[in-house]
Amino acid sequence: MRQNDVIVIGGGLAGLFAAITAAKRGRQVMLVTKGVGAIAIGGGSIDVLGYDATGKPVRDPSAALGGLAADHPFAILGQQRVETAVQTFLGLCEAEGYPYQGDLQHNQWIPTALGRLKPTCLTPLTMNSAILKAATDVTVVEFEGLKDYSGRVMVDGLRQCPGYAKNYSLVSLKTDINDGRDLTALDVARWLDSDSGQAAFIERLTAAVRPGSVILLPPVLGTKPDYRLFHALEQATGCKLVETVGLPPAVTGYRLRRLLVNCLGKLNVKMIEQANVVRGIVENGRCTGIVTGNLDRERTYRAESFILASGGFFGGGLQAEAGRAREVVFDLPITVPANSADWSKEKLFFAGSQPFAKFGLQVDGKLRPVDASGKLLLENVYVAGKSLAGYDYCVEKSGNGVALATAYQAGAEA
Ligand SMILES: Cc1cc2nc3c(=O)[nH]c(=O)nc-3n(C[C@H](O)[C@H](O)[C@H](O)COP(=O)(O)OP(=O)(O)OC[C@H]3O[C@@H](n4cnc5c(N)ncnc54)[C@H](O)[C@@H]3O)c2cc1C
């Protein structure tokens, strides 16, 4: 039977990166997950800190980390460990042939599907917004039948952003997908994975754009983490290309997930998918195993250390009941206001965070769970990603950054 040193629960960005980190340190790692995580449908850009606690845009995330509340995951890790995680991630992407660009000292403002700009820290080369910013002529490409993406909305939105008064032109292209339904970016990206799709698209795009223009298009340049189509298009058109952020399914996250899963395979990490971890086995304050429960029967897996990367409420790692919230696998406590009416503010959108958005597990400096008095609850369990308390990724734009940095730390500790 396989002996595992480390078991990771959860296959989102935090679980995948924690498993890679532990495996690269020579640990025998198994990853058990019931789903694919937000990364499979989300944007693949790595937000670290877009807005500070007062809602002000952050220019230099590295410098702004020092101003965060003491229970924020980045404050628990410290700036140096976040920097190391970012550098390790950039090195990994480079080594896998799909480099990312950016650094922890600068935020970049990337165009969303609505033609607004959002701050992020690291992006694939296809989302380098500096190219768009420097452009004079911009060709916005849309696809016939592609839902959730309108070239007109993009142009109207960008024109209102300071510094984005450019010469815009709009091009609408046909795909060869004829199954009678609305298309998603993933459909178009799959079409562009095929040789025939690529050939048709290169021909149609080249005919529609003027060399020297910057081409702005939704995230459709294939589902694989490689830049061959991107470079082929640049060469054929004589233009630079920039992919925007997309609404789910945003293919850029899907590509990153594929890169990380490929990497797990090379590192001999065993990945068990569609496996729901129903409980942990705890003896004398240590976890000795986890139990998965699927339709057929329960299975027990043992290891020395465990990483809990189960994705908070959205991922299924935390659950809320009337007056109470709980962590699902170990039944760890979540501190919440006694009165459920205080869990949320009446207004959905306001300057600040909804209280529930910051609910999660409290941890020590090694990311192990503690109770409200700071008492260590499990000696050999390390928490990473969205199950952690103390941050609201939607408001501050820190989702993938917290996932990466805490995963790196948890993987190193385990
Ligand atoms: C649509 C969308 C778009 C986003 N875009 C961006 C972006 O562009 N940039 C950015 O920085 N952030 C973005 N975010 C936020 C970011 O994706 C998340 O903050 C981050 O990826 C969380 O990763 P995670 O691994 O902690 O959690 P998740 O991705 O939720 O993964 C949790 C994993 O745990 C598994 N799991 C849960 N419970 C169990 C159990 N009992 N047994 C087994 N497995 C279990 C789940 O199936 C899942 O695989 C986006 C989020 C969403 C929803």
The ligand as an SDF file (V2000), in Angstrom:
LIG
                    3D

 53 58  0  0  0  0  0  0  0  0999 V2000
  -15.7030   32.9590  -10.6780 C   0  0  0  0  0  0  0  0  0  0  0  0
  -14.5090   33.3390   -9.8960 C   0  0  0  0  0  0  0  0  0  0  0  0
  -13.4730   34.0380  -10.5230 C   0  0  0  0  0  0  0  0  0  0  0  0
  -12.3270   34.3880   -9.8080 C   0  0  0  0  0  0  0  0  0  0  0  0
  -11.3050   35.0410  -10.4570 N   0  0  0  0  0  0  0  0  0  0  0  0
  -10.1820   35.3620   -9.7790 C   0  0  0  0  0  0  0  0  0  0  0  0
   -9.0750   36.0040  -10.4270 C   0  0  0  0  0  0  0  0  0  0  0  0
   -9.1090   36.2780  -11.6230 O   0  0  0  0  0  0  0  0  0  0  0  0
   -7.9730   36.3030   -9.6910 N   0  0  0  0  0  0  0  0  0  0  0  0
   -7.9030   35.9970   -8.3630 C   0  0  0  0  0  0  0  0  0  0  0  0
   -6.8590   36.2780   -7.7430 O   0  0  0  0  0  0  0  0  0  0  0  0
   -8.9180   35.3870   -7.7280 N   0  0  0  0  0  0  0  0  0  0  0  0
  -10.0500   35.0560   -8.3850 C   0  0  0  0  0  0  0  0  0  0  0  0
  -11.0840   34.4250   -7.7440 N   0  0  0  0  0  0  0  0  0  0  0  0
  -10.9100   34.0280   -6.3520 C   0  0  0  0  0  0  0  0  0  0  0  0
  -10.0560   32.7860   -6.2900 C   0  0  0  0  0  0  0  0  0  0  0  0
  -10.4260   31.9140   -7.3280 O   0  0  0  0  0  0  0  0  0  0  0  0
  -10.2100   32.0470   -4.9910 C   0  0  0  0  0  0  0  0  0  0  0  0
  -10.0600   32.9170   -3.9100 O   0  0  0  0  0  0  0  0  0  0  0  0
   -9.1430   30.9590   -4.8480 C   0  0  0  0  0  0  0  0  0  0  0  0
   -8.9390   30.2910   -6.0470 O   0  0  0  0  0  0  0  0  0  0  0  0
   -9.5640   30.0200   -3.7600 C   0  0  0  0  0  0  0  0  0  0  0  0
   -8.8320   28.8200   -3.8940 O   0  0  0  0  0  0  0  0  0  0  0  0
   -8.9960   27.6340   -2.8570 P   0  0  0  0  0  0  0  0  0  0  0  0
   -8.1460   26.5320   -3.3620 O   0  0  0  0  0  0  0  0  0  0  0  0
   -8.7850   28.1600   -1.4890 O   0  0  0  0  0  0  0  0  0  0  0  0
  -10.5510   27.2300   -2.8990 O   0  0  0  0  0  0  0  0  0  0  0  0
  -11.4250   26.5100   -4.0340 P   0  0  0  0  0  0  0  0  0  0  0  0
  -10.9920   26.9150   -5.3710 O   0  0  0  0  0  0  0  0  0  0  0  0
  -12.8380   26.7240   -3.6560 O   0  0  0  0  0  0  0  0  0  0  0  0
  -11.0670   24.9650   -3.8580 O   0  0  0  0  0  0  0  0  0  0  0  0
  -11.5580   24.1940   -2.7970 C   0  0  0  0  0  0  0  0  0  0  0  0
  -11.4110   22.7280   -3.1670 C   0  0  0  0  0  0  0  0  0  0  0  0
  -11.7200   21.9240   -2.0410 O   0  0  0  0  0  0  0  0  0  0  0  0
  -12.5840   20.8770   -2.4440 C   0  0  0  0  0  0  0  0  0  0  0  0
  -13.3170   20.4180   -1.2530 N   0  0  0  0  0  0  0  0  0  0  0  0
  -14.0950   21.1540   -0.4140 C   0  0  0  0  0  0  0  0  0  0  0  0
  -14.5680   20.3740    0.5730 N   0  0  0  0  0  0  0  0  0  0  0  0
  -14.0930   19.1240    0.3340 C   0  0  0  0  0  0  0  0  0  0  0  0
  -14.2550   17.8630    0.9940 C   0  0  0  0  0  0  0  0  0  0  0  0
  -14.9990   17.7060    2.0850 N   0  0  0  0  0  0  0  0  0  0  0  0
  -13.6470   16.7710    0.4530 N   0  0  0  0  0  0  0  0  0  0  0  0
  -12.8870   16.8750   -0.6590 C   0  0  0  0  0  0  0  0  0  0  0  0
  -12.6970   18.0460   -1.3110 N   0  0  0  0  0  0  0  0  0  0  0  0
  -13.2830   19.1520   -0.8220 C   0  0  0  0  0  0  0  0  0  0  0  0
  -13.4380   21.5210   -3.5320 C   0  0  0  0  0  0  0  0  0  0  0  0
  -14.0850   20.5420   -4.3240 O   0  0  0  0  0  0  0  0  0  0  0  0
  -12.3670   22.2940   -4.2720 C   0  0  0  0  0  0  0  0  0  0  0  0
  -11.6590   21.4620   -5.1710 O   0  0  0  0  0  0  0  0  0  0  0  0
  -12.2380   34.0730   -8.4370 C   0  0  0  0  0  0  0  0  0  0  0  0
  -13.2730   33.3710   -7.8020 C   0  0  0  0  0  0  0  0  0  0  0  0
  -14.3940   33.0110   -8.5140 C   0  0  0  0  0  0  0  0  0  0  0  0
  -15.4850   32.2650   -7.7990 C   0  0  0  0  0  0  0  0  0  0  0  0
  1  2  1  0
  2  3  1  0
  2 52  2  0
  3  4  2  0
  4  5  1  0
  4 50  1  0
  5  6  2  0
  6  7  1  0
  6 13  1  0
  7  8  2  0
  7  9  1  0
  9 10  1  0
 10 11  2  0
 10 12  1  0
 12 13  2  0
 13 14  1  0
 14 15  1  0
 14 50  1  0
 15 16  1  0
 16 17  1  0
 16 18  1  0
 18 19  1  0
 18 20  1  0
 20 21  1  0
 20 22  1  0
 22 23  1  0
 23 24  1  0
 24 25  2  0
 24 26  1  0
 24 27  1  0
 27 28  1  0
 28 29  2  0
 28 30  1  0
 28 31  1  0
 31 32  1  0
 32 33  1  0
 33 34  1  0
 33 48  1  0
 34 35  1  0
 35 36  1  0
 35 46  1  0
 36 37  1  0
 36 45  1  0
 37 38  2  0
 38 39  1  0
 39 40  1  0
 39 45  2  0
 40 41  1  0
 40 42  2  0
 42 43  1  0
 43 44  2  0
 44 45  1  0
 46 47  1  0
 46 48  1  0
 48 49  1  0
 50 51  2  0
 51 52  1  0
 52 53  1  0
M  END
$$$$
